[in-house]
Amino acid sequence: MHFFSIFLATIFTLVTLNAENLFDTKHDDGKNDYEWLEESTRRWSPYRYWQKLNHTAQTILACGEQGDSFVLPDLIALCEVENDSVMVDLTRRSILRNAGYDYVMTNSPDQRGIDVALLYSPLTFKLKYSRSHRIDPPKNLTPSRDVLEVCGTVANGKDLHIFVVHAPSRRNGKRSAYYRQLVFTRIAEVSDSIRAAEHDAQIVVTGDFNDVTGAPPLQLLEQHELEHVSRNATGKNGARHTYQYRGVWYNFDNVFASHALASRVSDCYVMDAPFLLEEDTKWSGVRPKRNYYAFKWQNGYSDHLPLVTQFVFE
């Protein structure tokens, strides 16, 4: 539907995906990306890189299936993408090249060099601005990813504010939990400022939170009038959430929305198409078909499944 056809109800689709180590094969100065070079133990190569790019594109396209019809997703929030070169390859040279997506992304101080990005369709999302929020780490912790804030106009003529977050990892226990709390405190503060300036603001916070329902950062967002719209999202082919570890499913990937936007959610689910899954022979059931298990290349997709949220704008 044309962007300015604002008087007809339209479905607006947001995809949230941790792409799992979407690295190119070249070294970025100052970054610890050596395991993703051709001479590394992983034996990363141009062939494997392009397989990964096209698999990521295939995953995104699968999220456009709506019953017997197909509509390209309007927004794709991506985590674990290395740099601008990777995003150019994904949007201009992979099988996604004819979709017409533009993108914005962060340039974070993360030591591995991974960032977050937002792909958007200019036909349904008219970009107004994007900016990054850098949250300094607590003492003795390394910097994490910046938070990406994006604003654009959608089909109901109103602004949509999106925060894309890849929160600090869980590896440092309580210290990293405190770091995540700092990240979500910043998001909550900026969200409050938007709502103070704009009545019934449409705000969405999404990405890899590295925390689950009930964790303090998620409670914090709810305390700041953001609804957990992905709380009960599951798949149709065995996925209970987006991430699985040792047979247990976790909802690390989440979507929160302001009240004005949450009322427009028509569906929120995990896209667990069969090609994204494989049998879990050790723990039973299924698991995401990831790209590597340890250092063995599987030619898979990601260790996270995409989360699909659909809004109705009219």
Sequence and secondary structure as in RCSB ss.txt:
>XXXX:A:sequence
MHFFSIFLATIFTLVTLNAENLFDTKHDDGKNDYEWLEESTRRWSPYRYWQKLNHTAQTILACGEQGDSFVLPDL
IALCEVENDSVMVDLTRRSILRNAGYDYVMTNSPDQRGIDVALLYSPLTFKLKYSRSHRIDPPKNLTPSRDVLEV
CGTVANGKDLHIFVVHAPSRRNGKRSAYYRQLVFTRIAEVSDSIRAAEHDAQIVVTGDFNDVTGAPPLQLLEQHE
LEHVSRNATGKNGARHTYQYRGVWYNFDNVFASHALASRVSDCYVMDAPFLLEEDTKWSGVRPKRNYYAFKWQNG
YSDHLPLVTQFVFE
>XXXX:A:secstr
  TT TTS EEEEEEEEEEEEE  SS  TT   GGGSTTSTT   HHHHHHHHHHHHHHHHHTTEETTEE   SE
EEEEEE  HHHHHIIIIISTTTTS  EEEE     TT  EEEEEE TTT EEEEEEEE     TT      EEEE
EEE TTSSEEEEEEEE   STTTHHHHHHHHHHHHHHHHHHHHHHHHSTT EEEEEEE S  TTSHHHHHHHHTT
EEETTTT   SSS SSSEEETTEEE  EEEEEEHHHHTTEEEEEE   GGGEEE TTTSSEEE  SEETTEE   
  SB  EEEEEEE 
